[in-house]
Amino acid sequence: MAYRFACDHADLVASVASLAGATYYNPSNCVPSDPVHVLQIHGTQDDTIEYGGRCIIPFFFCYPGAEDTVDIWAEYNQCSGAVDSLPNLDLDGSISGAETVRTVLRDGCLLYGSAELWTIEGGSHGPAFNGNYARELVDWLLTNRRPDPLACEADFDDNAIVNGADLSFLLSSWGRESKQADLDDDGVVGGGDLSIVLAQWGECD
């Protein structure tokens, strides 16, 4: 369901996390309109939705494995294919040590897009998560956000930073009606709009 929502409503969601799920087997069935941060969490001993993927009937009702799912979303997000390894996590209380291996594809990705895999070595379809799981998952979701468009509405060129280029755009519309540059909606570009640009100056949060 998370992947379907990301495919159909990428303009409404910043990031999705899937536990023991899979994306569409045929990548052409998903055409996300915007980049999305994707996290796949999967146990290697999952015998319900297998880690390596499966065709329930040969050539029919197939689903990709965890690694293929992440690769497919890396392609949607136009990532370069370079893989980064992060420190392991201890998420499953039934397995000793830090059993969850993290790999992420984020190099070269479109802005606000990435693909990440948390592989629970020895994990089942329903892992016995400990107290770390919720904290790590929520932290991932909060880290992989999009900026509030109203908190950075002065970013006229959509490069996630308010700077001289945006100021120049505003000044080029000074004293005139401009639907885009009239940030305070008073009908004309002026001092109120300049104040908003200066207040939002810098990287978008």
N, C-alpha and C positions, 0 to 999 in steps of 0.2 A: 504494500500500500504506500509506503514511504517513497519508493522509487517511482511508482505510477504518479504520485502527486508531483514529484520533482520533474517528471517528464512532461506532464500536462500543465503545470502551473509554476514553472520555474521563475516567473516574474513575481511570485508571491512568497517564495520560500528562500531563505539564505542557505540553509544547510539541513541535511537529513541524515539520520543514523538508522541503520538496519541491523537487527539482531537475527542471525540465522535466516536471512532472506536471500533474494536474488533479483537482479534486474531482468529486463527483457532479454531473451536469448538472441533475438534478431535486433541488432542495434538500430535498424531502420524503423522499428516500431516506436522509437522514442526520439523526439526532436525537441529538446529543451530550448526555450526561447532565450534563456539567460544562463550564465554559469551558476553552478550550485556546488557547495562543499558537500562531499559525500563521505560517510564513514560506514564501512562494512565490518561488523563484529561477528566472528564465526569460529566455532570449535572444530578442530580437526577430526574429532570422533563423532561428529553429528551424523546419525544414521537416518534422520528424517529429511533434512535438506542437506545433502552431502556437500562437504567442503570443496570437493573437486568437480561438482556439477554432475548432472545425470539426465538421461533420457528415460522416462518412465516406460514409454513404448519406443522401440528403435525409430529414430528420425521424427518422432512426434512427442509433444509434451515435454520438451527439453528445457532445462534451466542451466545457466552458466554457473561455474564454481565461484568461490569467493574472490580468488585472484583475478579471474576473467571479468567478474562484475566490476571490480575496481579499475581494471584496464579499460573497460568500455567507457566508464565515466571519465577516466583520464582523457580519452579521445574526445568525448563531448566537450570537455573543458579545455581542449587543445594543449594539454600538458606535454612537455618535451619527452617524457618517458624516463627521465632520471629519477631514481628511487633513493629516498633518504631513509635511513634507519634511526629510530628513536629508542630511548631506553625502554626496556620491558616494563610491563605493569603487572601487579598482583591483583587480579580481579576475581578469580575463582577460588573460593574457600576450600574446595574439595581437592585442590591440587597444590602441592607445596611449592613455595618459591614464587618468583615473578614469571608466571607461565605465559603471559600474553605478549606476543611479539608485535611491534608496531612498525609499519612501513607506510610511507606517504609519498605521493607524487604531487608536487606543487611547483616545481621549476617550470617556468615558461607558460604556466596556466593563464587563462584569461583572468582578469581581475575578478575577485570574489568566487573563484572556482578552484577546487583541488579534489583529490581522491585519496582516501586513507583506509588501511586495512589493519584491524586488530585481530591477530590469529591466536586463539586460545589453544595452546598445545595440549592435546588430550581432552579438550572440552567437549561436552555433549550438546545436544540441541537445546537443552534447558540448563545452562551453567548454574552452579551454586554460588552466585555472586556474593562477595563480601561487601563491607562498607565502603570500599574504595570505588566500586563500580559507578554508583550514582554520582559521586563527586567528580570523577574523571570524565564521565559522559557529559554532565552539565558544563564542566569547564571547557570541554571541546566545543560544545554548541555555542557557548557564549564567546569563545575566541573566534569562531568562524561565523561572524555576523556581517551584515551589510550595514553601512551607515544609515542613520535615519535621514531620509531625503529632506525633511524639513530642517534638520540640524545642519545641513550643508547645501541649502538651496542656492547659495551664491556660487556654487561650483558649476558655472555655466558650460564648461567644456567637458564635464564628466570624467575628470582624471583623478578624482578623490582628493583634491587639494584646492583650496582657495588661495590664489596668488595673483601676481601681476597680470597674467593673461585674463583672469576674470574681472579684475579692476578695469583693464583696458576696454573690455567688452561693455561694462557698465558705463564708462565715460563716453564711449562712442554713441550711446543712446541717451545721453544726458539731456534733460529738458524735453524729451519726446515721450510719446506713448510707446511702450514696449511690453508685450505680454510676458516675456521672459525676464527682462531686467527690472521690471517694476515689482520688486519684492514685497513692498508694503501695500500694494494694491490701492494706491491713492490716485492712480490714473496717469502719473507722470514719473519719469526717472529723475530722482533728486537726492537730497541729503539723507532722507530716511533710508533709501536703498543703499547709499554709501555706508551708512552706519551698520547695516546688516552685513555687508561685505567685510567690513573691518572686524566686526564681532566674530565672524566665522573664519577669519584668516588662519591659514595653516592646513594641516592634514585633517580630513574628515574623520570624525569619531564613529 
